[in-house]
Amino acid sequence: MNFPLMPPQASEHAVAYDALFWTITALTVIFTLIVGVMIYGFAVKYKRGSSADRRNAQSHNEKLEVLLLVVPTVLGLAIFAWSAVNFTSVRTPKKDEMELFVIGKRWMWHVQHMNGIRENNEMHVPVGQPIRLTMISQDVIHAMYLPAFRAQYHVVPGRYTSLHFTPTKPGTYKLLCGIHCGTQHSEMVGFVHVLSQQDFDEWLESGGNRYTKADRSMEQVGADLWKEKGCGNCHQGTDNNRAPSLNGIFNTQRTMTDGSTVLANEDYLRESILRPWDRISAGYENTMQAYANSLSEEQVLSLIAYIKSTGSGATPGQGEYEQPVRDGRALDSSSKSTIDIANDRASAGASQAKELTN
């Protein structure tokens, strides 16, 4: 009968996690036995009718009190320090992490790779490669739980959370939801396939029989959305009077109209796309269209991937997806005419509103 006491140790963090877990378990058992044996011994010795000598009973014992105060305090602080080191280690991103995007929805896990491959309730990763999961929920609170990797973190609607792990053993491992999310919570089960680097590269090339081979990466999908939604009409190569440039904006500090500053991470970019009125950059007004009801979470992730790909000093939309811009003006006539048409429409709308007011 195959009934393992613990899931396999399949990640870099699992060994340190289990060492702490078994230490806490052993201390719990030891102190429980000590207390239990003493309770039983005193109950038997001093039970009613026993001949135990009860004269000159001590009211306190300073040595015993110091011992019972110092030992648990030292052990508690040691466990806290050990736990803090483990937590900091597993929550600190590594420089060479491979990023995957995960969307939790009742009742399945949707995984998307940077090259565009999508998976449902399955995740393929290479052994020895640090992994970062950028996660969000489409409906209620979920929890990405990977028992073999000793990794779990909440997946919530409205903001991105992250989970880091480094798989160390090839194999197939369970992927679960760790929070009750509805009637079919128990069916929200998937698998993580840890492959050798060669097998993973081959899987990326072929996509496998059960997977759709991606013809476009997330950046390319995002670039197409950027062009489709006309983002480059306002967000051009440099800041202009209509909108700030998004060149290299990721992970920079942004100043808002109220004087506060915010880090332009994934959450900020997502919020600015879906609800731009929540935080408006200093020097601008609430003029951007909101996309809360017209873009899916997958599309938002693709747009963010494209914006992140611009890097420092890059221009969004260069290449085959958009015409390059300089000093806030498009270099080709078609892009320029698009901007002029938008300005004409805005001016016409303002004139009509003025006439109606008069």
VOTORMI-731948 format. One line per 10 residues: number of its first residue (from 1); their letters; for each residue x, y, z of C-alpha. Coordinates in Angstrom, 2 decimals, padded with zeros to 5 digits, always signed. Layout:
BEGIN
NUM) a) X,Y,Z ~ ...
END
This chain:
BEGIN
1) mnfplmppqa) +000.00,+000.00,+000.00 ~ +001.42,+003.38,-001.05 ~ +000.63,+005.77,+001.77 ~ +003.49,+008.28,+002.13 ~ +003.71,+010.23,+005.37 ~ +004.71,+013.41,+003.52 ~ +004.63,+014.57,-000.12 ~ +007.96,+014.16,-001.95 ~ +010.57,+016.88,-001.53 ~ +010.65,+018.28,-005.06
11) sehavaydal) +011.81,+021.87,-004.59 ~ +014.77,+023.77,-003.24 ~ +012.65,+025.05,-000.35 ~ +011.15,+021.69,+000.64 ~ +014.17,+020.45,+002.62 ~ +014.39,+023.60,+004.78 ~ +010.62,+023.63,+005.25 ~ +010.50,+019.99,+006.39 ~ +013.43,+020.47,+008.78 ~ +011.56,+023.30,+010.50
21) fwtitaltvi) +008.28,+021.37,+010.44 ~ +009.73,+018.26,+012.06 ~ +011.62,+020.35,+014.64 ~ +008.40,+022.10,+015.72 ~ +006.59,+018.74,+015.71 ~ +009.30,+017.09,+017.85 ~ +009.32,+019.95,+020.38 ~ +005.52,+019.80,+020.57 ~ +005.57,+016.05,+021.22 ~ +008.38,+016.32,+023.81
31) ftlivgvmiy) +006.73,+019.07,+025.84 ~ +003.33,+017.41,+025.56 ~ +004.79,+014.17,+026.93 ~ +006.58,+016.00,+029.77 ~ +003.41,+017.82,+030.80 ~ +001.26,+014.72,+030.36 ~ +003.56,+012.48,+032.40 ~ +003.81,+015.05,+035.19 ~ +000.02,+015.50,+035.32 ~ -000.49,+011.74,+035.48
41) gfavkykrgs) +002.24,+011.29,+038.10 ~ +000.95,+014.02,+040.39 ~ -002.64,+012.85,+039.96 ~ -001.70,+009.35,+041.07 ~ +000.61,+010.47,+043.89 ~ -001.73,+013.04,+045.40 ~ -005.07,+011.43,+044.74 ~ -007.61,+011.51,+047.54 ~ -006.80,+009.00,+050.21 ~ -003.13,+008.58,+049.24
51) sadrrnaqsh) -000.45,+008.48,+051.92 ~ +001.69,+011.19,+050.23 ~ +003.24,+013.72,+052.61 ~ +001.52,+017.06,+052.09 ~ +003.24,+018.97,+054.92 ~ +005.39,+022.06,+054.27 ~ +004.19,+022.44,+050.66 ~ +006.30,+024.97,+048.69 ~ +004.52,+028.01,+047.27 ~ +007.21,+028.68,+044.63
61) neklevlllv) +010.58,+027.55,+043.29 ~ +012.75,+030.27,+041.77 ~ +015.07,+027.88,+039.90 ~ +012.13,+026.07,+038.34 ~ +010.42,+029.36,+037.43 ~ +013.58,+030.68,+035.73 ~ +014.00,+027.40,+033.87 ~ +010.39,+027.41,+032.65 ~ +010.71,+031.05,+031.59 ~ +014.10,+030.95,+029.84
71) vptvlglaif) +013.86,+027.65,+027.95 ~ +010.50,+028.28,+026.17 ~ +011.53,+031.89,+025.42 ~ +014.82,+030.85,+023.83 ~ +013.14,+028.06,+021.87 ~ +010.35,+030.40,+020.72 ~ +012.79,+033.07,+019.53 ~ +014.93,+030.47,+017.79 ~ +011.92,+029.05,+015.94 ~ +010.83,+032.58,+014.99
81) awsavnftsv) +014.29,+033.43,+013.61 ~ +014.46,+030.14,+011.71 ~ +010.98,+030.69,+010.26 ~ +011.82,+034.27,+009.26 ~ +014.94,+033.12,+007.41 ~ +012.95,+030.45,+005.56 ~ +010.14,+032.88,+004.69 ~ +012.53,+035.57,+003.48 ~ +014.41,+033.05,+001.37 ~ +011.34,+031.69,-000.40
91) rtpkkdemel) +009.76,+035.14,-000.92 ~ +012.91,+036.79,-002.32 ~ +012.84,+036.76,-006.15 ~ +015.85,+035.33,-007.97 ~ +017.40,+037.18,-010.89 ~ +017.08,+034.34,-013.40 ~ +013.45,+033.41,-012.66 ~ +011.20,+032.16,-015.46 ~ +007.84,+033.90,-015.17 ~ +004.52,+032.15,-015.75
101) fvigkrwmwh) +001.11,+033.78,-015.47 ~ -001.71,+032.03,-013.63 ~ -005.40,+032.91,-013.57 ~ -007.57,+031.14,-011.02 ~ -011.20,+030.72,-011.94 ~ -013.99,+028.49,-010.64 ~ -012.95,+025.76,-010.96 ~ -009.70,+025.54,-012.87 ~ -006.20,+026.95,-013.20 ~ -005.27,+028.73,-016.42
111) vqhmngiren) -001.50,+028.94,-017.01 ~ +000.13,+031.05,-019.70 ~ +003.79,+030.98,-020.76 ~ +005.61,+034.02,-022.10 ~ +005.83,+032.47,-025.57 ~ +002.03,+032.24,-025.69 ~ +001.46,+028.56,-024.83 ~ -001.61,+028.15,-022.64 ~ -002.43,+025.28,-020.29 ~ -005.47,+024.41,-018.22
121) nemhvpvgqp) -004.92,+022.61,-014.90 ~ -001.39,+021.70,-015.98 ~ +001.95,+023.44,-015.75 ~ +005.20,+022.46,-017.44 ~ +008.48,+023.73,-015.94 ~ +012.16,+022.76,-016.32 ~ +014.05,+021.18,-013.44 ~ +016.54,+023.43,-011.64 ~ +015.00,+026.61,-013.06 ~ +013.71,+029.20,-010.54
131) irltmisqdv) +010.03,+029.84,-011.27 ~ +007.92,+032.90,-010.53 ~ +004.14,+032.58,-010.76 ~ +002.33,+035.89,-011.24 ~ -001.23,+035.11,-010.20 ~ -004.68,+036.69,-010.14 ~ -008.23,+035.43,-009.61 ~ -011.05,+035.98,-012.06 ~ -013.77,+035.54,-009.43 ~ -013.25,+034.58,-005.77
141) ihamylpafr) -010.23,+034.02,-003.52 ~ -008.23,+030.91,-004.39 ~ -004.86,+029.63,-003.16 ~ -002.16,+028.13,-005.35 ~ -000.97,+025.11,-003.37 ~ +001.94,+022.93,-004.52 ~ +002.48,+020.31,-001.76 ~ +005.61,+018.72,-003.25 ~ +007.26,+022.15,-003.47 ~ +006.03,+023.25,+000.00
151) aqyhvvpgry) +004.65,+026.36,-001.69 ~ +001.30,+028.10,-001.22 ~ +000.01,+031.64,-001.68 ~ -003.33,+033.36,-002.04 ~ -004.72,+034.17,-005.49 ~ -007.11,+037.09,-005.12 ~ -009.25,+039.16,-007.49 ~ -008.16,+042.69,-008.30 ~ -004.40,+042.42,-007.77 ~ -001.42,+040.27,-008.62
161) tslhftptkp) +000.32,+038.00,-006.14 ~ +003.45,+035.96,-006.70 ~ +004.77,+032.54,-005.75 ~ +008.40,+031.45,-006.10 ~ +009.88,+027.96,-006.22 ~ +012.74,+026.02,-007.80 ~ +011.88,+022.41,-008.79 ~ +014.68,+019.95,-008.12 ~ +013.27,+016.56,-009.19 ~ +011.68,+015.60,-012.54
171) gtykllcgih) +008.22,+014.14,-012.17 ~ +004.52,+014.96,-012.02 ~ +003.15,+016.61,-008.88 ~ -000.26,+017.78,-007.64 ~ -001.49,+021.35,-008.12 ~ -004.34,+022.20,-005.73 ~ -006.49,+025.05,-004.50 ~ -005.83,+025.58,-000.79 ~ -008.95,+027.65,+000.03 ~ -012.59,+026.61,-000.18
181) cgtqhsemvg) -013.82,+028.54,-003.23 ~ -017.22,+027.03,-003.92 ~ -019.15,+023.84,-004.51 ~ -016.56,+022.27,-006.85 ~ -013.50,+023.35,-004.87 ~ -012.35,+019.73,-004.51 ~ -012.25,+019.39,-008.30 ~ -009.87,+022.32,-008.75 ~ -006.93,+019.96,-009.18 ~ -004.09,+020.02,-011.69
191) fvhvlsqqdf) -000.57,+018.75,-012.23 ~ +002.89,+020.28,-012.41 ~ +005.16,+018.46,-014.86 ~ +008.83,+018.98,-014.03 ~ +010.91,+018.11,-017.11 ~ +014.59,+018.03,-017.89 ~ +015.80,+021.12,-019.71 ~ +016.03,+019.21,-022.99 ~ +012.54,+017.74,-022.64 ~ +011.14,+021.15,-021.67
201) dewlesggnr) +012.75,+022.80,-024.71 ~ +011.24,+020.11,-026.92 ~ +007.87,+020.61,-025.25 ~ +008.06,+024.34,-025.90 ~ +008.80,+023.68,-029.57 ~ +006.04,+021.12,-030.10 ~ +003.47,+022.14,-027.50 ~ +002.49,+018.48,-027.13 ~ -000.56,+016.70,-028.48 ~ -002.92,+018.09,-025.86
211) ytkadrsmeq) -001.69,+021.66,-026.02 ~ -002.12,+024.45,-028.50 ~ +001.14,+025.50,-030.05 ~ +001.45,+029.24,-029.65 ~ +001.85,+031.20,-032.87 ~ +002.40,+034.45,-030.96 ~ +004.11,+035.29,-027.70 ~ +002.42,+037.30,-024.95 ~ +004.40,+040.37,-026.02 ~ +003.18,+039.99,-029.60
221) vgadlwkekg) -000.42,+039.57,-028.47 ~ -000.01,+042.65,-026.31 ~ +001.51,+044.59,-029.20 ~ -001.48,+043.72,-031.38 ~ -003.85,+044.86,-028.64 ~ -001.82,+048.07,-028.27 ~ -002.36,+048.75,-031.95 ~ -006.00,+047.61,-031.97 ~ -006.98,+049.86,-029.05 ~ -005.03,+052.81,-030.42
231) cgnchqgtdn) -002.88,+053.17,-027.29 ~ -000.04,+054.70,-029.31 ~ -002.21,+057.67,-030.31 ~ -001.76,+059.11,-026.82 ~ +001.06,+057.14,-025.19 ~ +003.79,+058.07,-027.62 ~ +007.58,+058.01,-027.56 ~ +007.87,+060.87,-025.08 ~ +005.55,+062.60,-022.63 ~ +003.08,+064.92,-024.35
241) nrapslngif) +000.07,+067.01,-023.36 ~ -002.30,+064.06,-023.89 ~ -000.61,+061.26,-021.97 ~ +002.71,+060.21,-020.45 ~ +005.06,+057.93,-022.35 ~ +005.18,+054.31,-021.21 ~ +008.76,+053.77,-022.35 ~ +010.59,+051.90,-019.60 ~ +007.83,+052.75,-017.11 ~ +007.85,+049.36,-015.38
251) ntqrtmtdgs) +009.21,+049.42,-011.80 ~ +009.74,+053.20,-011.82 ~ +008.35,+055.63,-009.26 ~ +005.39,+057.66,-010.54 ~ +004.06,+060.90,-009.04 ~ +000.27,+061.28,-008.84 ~ -001.87,+064.42,-008.96 ~ -002.25,+064.37,-005.16 ~ +001.52,+064.42,-004.72 ~ +001.82,+060.77,-003.68
261) tvlanedylr) +004.22,+058.36,-005.38 ~ +003.56,+054.80,-006.49 ~ +005.72,+052.04,-007.94 ~ +004.70,+051.20,-011.51 ~ +004.54,+047.43,-011.02 ~ +002.08,+044.94,-012.52 ~ -000.71,+046.00,-010.16 ~ -000.30,+049.68,-011.06 ~ -000.30,+048.94,-014.80 ~ -003.37,+046.71,-014.49
271) esilrpwdri) -005.26,+049.33,-012.49 ~ -004.27,+052.09,-014.93 ~ -005.61,+050.04,-017.85 ~ -008.89,+048.97,-016.26 ~ -009.65,+051.97,-013.99 ~ -007.39,+054.86,-015.01 ~ -009.30,+057.37,-012.86 ~ -008.11,+055.72,-009.63 ~ -004.58,+057.10,-009.98 ~ -003.80,+059.92,-012.38
281) sagyentmqa) -000.25,+060.96,-013.11 ~ +000.78,+064.48,-012.13 ~ +000.19,+066.98,-014.91 ~ -002.67,+065.06,-016.55 ~ -006.45,+064.84,-016.24 ~ -008.95,+062.01,-016.24 ~ -009.26,+061.63,-020.02 ~ -008.30,+057.98,-020.63 ~ -010.95,+055.44,-021.58 ~ -011.48,+052.68,-018.99
291) yanslseeqv) -011.17,+049.08,-020.20 ~ -012.60,+047.31,-017.16 ~ -015.47,+045.78,-019.14 ~ -013.76,+045.24,-022.48 ~ -010.52,+043.39,-021.70 ~ -010.13,+039.92,-020.22 ~ -007.48,+039.10,-017.63 ~ -005.49,+037.29,-020.33 ~ -005.52,+040.41,-022.52 ~ -004.47,+042.62,-019.61
301) lsliayikst) -001.55,+040.29,-018.88 ~ -000.51,+040.45,-022.53 ~ -000.62,+044.25,-022.55 ~ +001.45,+044.37,-019.39 ~ +003.96,+041.94,-020.89 ~ +004.27,+044.23,-023.92 ~ +004.71,+047.35,-021.80 ~ +007.34,+045.58,-019.70 ~ +009.17,+044.52,-022.86 ~ +009.82,+048.13,-023.88
311) gsgatpgqge) +012.53,+048.43,-021.27 ~ +014.46,+051.58,-020.48 ~ +014.66,+053.94,-023.44 ~ +012.60,+051.70,-025.75 ~ +009.63,+053.01,-027.69 ~ +006.30,+051.15,-027.42 ~ +005.06,+050.07,-030.81 ~ +008.25,+050.15,-032.81 ~ +008.73,+047.50,-035.44 ~ +005.92,+045.75,-037.23
321) yeqpvrdgra) +003.25,+046.64,-034.66 ~ +003.40,+050.45,-034.60 ~ +005.20,+053.20,-036.39 ~ +008.05,+054.82,-034.41 ~ +007.51,+058.22,-032.85 ~ +009.81,+061.07,-031.94 ~ +009.17,+064.10,-029.74 ~ +005.58,+063.03,-029.27 ~ +004.76,+063.01,-033.02 ~ +004.30,+060.05,-035.32
331) ldssskstid) +006.78,+059.79,-038.17 ~ +004.43,+058.48,-040.82 ~ +001.42,+060.25,-042.31 ~ -001.14,+057.59,-041.36 ~ -000.32,+057.73,-037.64 ~ -000.22,+061.52,-037.77 ~ -003.58,+061.73,-039.45 ~ -005.05,+059.45,-036.79 ~ -003.92,+061.83,-034.07 ~ -005.18,+064.86,-036.03
341) iandrasaga) -008.56,+063.22,-036.56 ~ -008.83,+062.53,-032.82 ~ -007.97,+066.16,-032.05 ~ -010.51,+067.40,-034.59 ~ -013.21,+065.24,-033.04 ~ -012.35,+066.50,-029.56 ~ -012.48,+070.13,-030.77 ~ -015.78,+069.54,-032.56 ~ -017.27,+067.98,-029.44 ~ -016.15,+070.91,-027.32
351) sqakeltn) -017.67,+073.41,-029.81 ~ -021.00,+071.56,-029.85 ~ -021.09,+071.47,-026.07 ~ -020.41,+075.22,-025.94 ~ -023.22,+075.95,-028.43 ~ -025.68,+073.82,-026.43 ~ -024.69,+075.64,-023.24 ~ -025.24,+079.05,-024.87
END
